[in-house]
Amino acid sequence: MGQYEESIQWLDRVLKIDQNNVEALATKGMSLTMMGRYQEAIEWLDKALAIDPQHLYSLSDKGGCLANLNLPQQAIEYFNQALKVDQKHLYSLSQKGNQLFNYLGMCLIMMGQYHEAIEWLDKSLRIDPKHFYSLSSLGGCLAILNQFQEANIWFNKALSINEFDVYCLSQKGIYWDSTYQLAYCLSMMGQSQLSIKLFNKALAINPNHIYSLSAKAHCLSLNGEYSQALKCLEEVLRLEPNHEPSLRLKVNCLTLQSNQDGTIQHK
């Protein structure tokens, strides 16, 4: 039995004695959240909030559940309520404050509000300058805004904490792959050879990472290595037959390879 299952068993005993125990209700919600059971967690957090509408951790944890359920606008409502309860208290509790600000940044990313997301991720990093997901998410925002050199700085900081990371946010949230994103930034800066090395590193961790395979194929095609690019694309299309960018790139590579072969034969 895992620690959260055991915790829930003890909390259930407490709640049999006192069904209105706010801390027990909130802690059960938190335990379910940690197990990825977000809908169930919300039910228990709602019970806590029905008793104490300003219960800080219940507000924050419910926002986290909603964020993980891809409901960013609803999540932000609860994060804002938590901030209204006690802004200074959140800053003094580093871990809880960090979680809150990072999740708020993630929600804004999901909504395409990258500049505002950066502001909240900065707040998260003031609490914990080595918070991995905030570093990586900040790099992702900057990359989307075409600020590739600045993005590289933040991706390197994230990778200095965990150089073997492939997915920077858990499977419940939005994905930022630091190695992939760093390689992407370098490719956009014309450093395709270095990009390919980084894509290889990402693929050594996860050989089925579609974005790394597709982006590596793009870099190889830019270098005129069409046969190698096509091998990467075949792997992408094996994993996801309707991956539109790879289908388009495959057509381009076949055309360019044919032209290249024709030129060599002509010579």
matplotlib code that plots the C-alpha trace (Angstrom):
import matplotlib.pyplot as plt

x = [0.0, 1.4, 1.7, -1.3, -3.6, -2.5, -3.0, -6.5, -7.4, -6.4, -8.2, -11.4, -11.1, -10.9, -13.8, -16.0, -15.5, -15.8, -17.2, -16.7, -13.0, -11.8, -8.1, -9.0, -11.2, -8.6, -5.8, -7.8, -8.3, -4.6, -3.8, -6.1, -4.5, -1.1, -2.5, -3.8, -7.4, -8.4, -12.2, -12.4, -10.0, -12.2, -15.2, -13.3, -11.9, -15.3, -16.5, -13.7, -14.6, -18.3, -17.3, -14.5, -14.7, -11.4, -9.4, -6.1, -4.8, -8.2, -8.5, -4.9, -5.2, -8.5, -6.9, -4.2, -6.7, -8.6, -5.3, -4.4, -7.9, -7.1, -9.5, -7.2, -9.8, -11.6, -8.2, -7.2, -10.4, -9.4, -5.7, -6.9, -9.2, -6.2, -4.1, -6.8, -6.9, -3.2, -0.6, 2.2, 1.3, 1.8, 5.2, 6.3, 5.3, 7.8, 6.6, 2.9, 3.5, 5.8, 3.1, 0.5, 2.5, 3.9, 0.4, -1.0, 1.8, 1.0, -2.7, -1.8, 0.4, -2.5, -4.5, -1.8, -1.1, 2.6, 3.7, 1.5, 2.6, 6.2, 5.3, 3.9, 6.7, 9.1, 7.2, 7.6, 11.3, 11.7, 10.5, 12.5, 15.2, 15.8, 12.2, 12.6, 9.1, 9.1, 12.5, 11.5, 8.1, 9.7, 12.0, 9.0, 7.2, 10.3, 10.7, 7.1, 7.7, 10.8, 13.2, 15.4, 18.7, 16.9, 15.0, 18.3, 19.4, 16.4, 16.4, 20.1, 19.2, 16.5, 18.7, 21.5, 19.0, 17.9, 19.9, 18.0, 14.5, 12.3, 8.9, 9.2, 5.6, 3.8, 1.5, -1.5, -0.5, 1.1, 4.4, 7.7, 10.6, 13.7, 16.1, 13.8, 13.0, 16.7, 17.5, 14.6, 15.9, 19.3, 17.9, 16.0, 19.4, 21.0, 22.9, 21.4, 24.4, 24.3, 20.5, 20.7, 23.1, 20.5, 17.6, 19.6, 20.0, 16.3, 15.6, 18.1, 15.8, 12.5, 12.9, 9.3, 9.2, 7.5, 8.5, 12.1, 12.0, 10.1, 12.4, 15.5, 14.2, 13.8, 17.4, 18.7, 16.7, 18.3, 21.7, 20.8, 20.7, 17.4, 17.8, 18.4, 15.6, 13.2, 14.2, 13.2, 9.9, 9.1, 9.4, 7.1, 4.5, 4.7, 3.8, 1.3, 0.3, -1.6, 1.1, 0.6, 4.0, 5.8, 3.7, 4.5, 8.2, 8.3, 7.0, 9.5, 12.4, 11.5, 11.3, 14.6, 16.3, 15.1, 16.4, 19.7, 20.1, 19.2, 21.9, 24.5, 23.7, 23.8, 27.3]
y = [0.0, 3.4, 6.3, 8.2, 5.1, 4.6, 8.3, 8.1, 5.2, 7.2, 10.3, 8.2, 7.1, 10.8, 11.7, 8.9, 10.7, 14.2, 14.5, 18.3, 18.2, 20.7, 19.7, 16.0, 16.8, 19.0, 16.5, 13.7, 15.9, 16.5, 12.8, 12.0, 14.8, 13.3, 10.0, 11.7, 11.2, 14.8, 14.5, 12.6, 15.1, 18.0, 16.4, 16.3, 19.8, 21.1, 19.6, 21.5, 24.7, 24.3, 24.6, 27.1, 29.0, 30.7, 27.5, 28.4, 25.0, 23.7, 26.7, 26.2, 22.4, 22.7, 25.1, 22.5, 19.8, 21.9, 22.8, 19.1, 18.5, 21.1, 23.6, 26.6, 29.4, 27.7, 26.9, 30.6, 31.6, 29.4, 30.5, 34.1, 33.3, 31.8, 34.9, 37.1, 35.1, 35.7, 36.7, 37.0, 33.7, 32.1, 33.7, 32.6, 28.9, 28.3, 25.0, 25.9, 29.3, 27.9, 25.3, 28.0, 30.5, 27.7, 26.3, 29.8, 30.3, 26.9, 27.9, 31.1, 29.2, 26.8, 29.9, 31.4, 34.3, 34.0, 37.4, 37.2, 33.6, 34.8, 37.2, 34.4, 32.0, 34.8, 35.0, 31.2, 31.5, 34.2, 31.7, 28.8, 29.8, 26.1, 25.1, 22.8, 23.1, 26.9, 27.2, 24.9, 26.6, 30.0, 28.8, 27.4, 30.8, 32.6, 30.1, 30.6, 34.3, 33.7, 34.8, 31.8, 33.0, 33.9, 30.7, 28.7, 30.3, 29.0, 25.5, 25.2, 26.1, 23.4, 20.8, 21.6, 20.3, 17.3, 16.7, 13.5, 15.0, 14.4, 15.7, 18.8, 18.7, 15.6, 13.8, 15.5, 18.9, 20.7, 19.3, 21.1, 18.9, 20.8, 18.9, 19.1, 22.8, 23.7, 21.8, 23.5, 27.0, 26.1, 25.0, 28.3, 30.0, 28.1, 25.6, 22.5, 20.2, 20.9, 20.6, 17.1, 16.1, 17.3, 15.6, 12.4, 12.9, 13.3, 10.2, 8.1, 8.8, 8.4, 6.9, 7.5, 11.2, 12.4, 16.0, 15.2, 12.8, 15.3, 18.2, 16.1, 15.2, 18.9, 19.7, 16.8, 18.0, 21.5, 19.8, 18.0, 14.6, 13.5, 9.8, 10.1, 12.6, 10.2, 7.5, 9.7, 10.6, 7.0, 6.4, 9.4, 8.1, 4.6, 6.1, 8.7, 8.0, 11.3, 13.6, 16.4, 18.3, 15.0, 14.1, 17.5, 17.3, 13.8, 15.0, 17.9, 15.5, 13.1, 15.9, 17.4, 14.0, 13.3, 16.7, 16.0, 12.6, 14.0, 16.7, 14.1, 11.9, 14.9, 15.7]
z = [0.0, -0.9, 1.5, 0.1, 0.3, 3.9, 4.6, 3.2, 5.5, 8.6, 7.4, 6.9, 10.5, 11.5, 9.4, 10.9, 14.2, 12.9, 9.3, 9.4, 10.1, 7.5, 7.7, 7.3, 4.3, 2.7, 3.4, 1.8, -1.2, -1.3, -1.1, -3.9, -5.9, -5.4, -6.7, -9.9, -8.9, -9.6, -9.9, -6.6, -5.0, -6.0, -4.3, -1.0, -1.4, -2.1, 1.2, 3.0, 1.2, 2.0, 5.7, 5.2, 1.9, 2.6, 3.4, 1.7, 0.8, -0.4, -2.8, -4.1, -4.4, -6.2, -8.6, -9.2, -9.9, -12.4, -14.1, -14.4, -15.9, -18.6, -17.2, -16.9, -16.6, -13.8, -12.1, -12.2, -10.4, -7.5, -7.5, -7.4, -4.5, -2.7, -3.3, -1.9, 1.3, 2.2, -0.4, 2.2, 3.7, 0.3, -0.1, 3.4, 2.6, -0.2, -1.4, -1.4, -2.9, -5.5, -6.5, -6.7, -8.9, -11.1, -11.8, -12.5, -15.0, -16.6, -16.9, -18.7, -21.0, -21.9, -22.7, -24.9, -22.5, -22.6, -21.3, -18.3, -17.7, -17.6, -14.8, -12.7, -13.4, -12.3, -9.0, -8.7, -9.2, -6.7, -4.1, -5.5, -8.1, -8.8, -9.4, -12.4, -13.9, -13.6, -15.3, -18.1, -18.6, -18.7, -21.4, -23.3, -23.1, -24.4, -27.2, -28.3, -28.3, -30.6, -27.9, -28.5, -26.9, -23.7, -23.8, -24.1, -20.8, -18.9, -20.6, -19.7, -16.1, -16.0, -17.6, -15.0, -12.4, -14.3, -17.5, -18.3, -18.3, -21.3, -20.0, -17.8, -16.8, -15.6, -18.0, -16.2, -17.4, -20.3, -21.7, -21.9, -22.9, -22.0, -24.2, -27.1, -26.6, -26.2, -29.5, -31.2, -30.1, -31.4, -34.7, -35.0, -34.5, -37.3, -35.1, -36.7, -35.9, -32.2, -32.4, -33.8, -31.0, -28.4, -30.2, -30.1, -26.4, -26.0, -28.2, -26.1, -23.1, -25.1, -28.6, -29.3, -28.6, -31.8, -31.6, -31.2, -34.2, -36.3, -35.4, -35.9, -39.4, -40.1, -39.1, -41.2, -44.2, -43.7, -43.9, -47.1, -45.3, -46.8, -46.4, -42.6, -42.4, -44.1, -41.6, -38.7, -40.5, -41.1, -37.3, -36.6, -39.0, -37.6, -34.2, -35.5, -39.1, -39.5, -38.1, -40.6, -40.2, -40.8, -43.8, -45.4, -44.6, -46.0, -49.4, -49.3, -48.5, -51.3, -53.8, -52.7, -52.6, -56.1, -57.3, -55.5, -57.1, -60.5, -60.1, -59.1, -62.1, -64.4, -63.3]

ax = plt.figure().add_subplot(projection="3d")
ax.plot(x, y, z, "-o")
ax.set_aspect("equal")
plt.show()
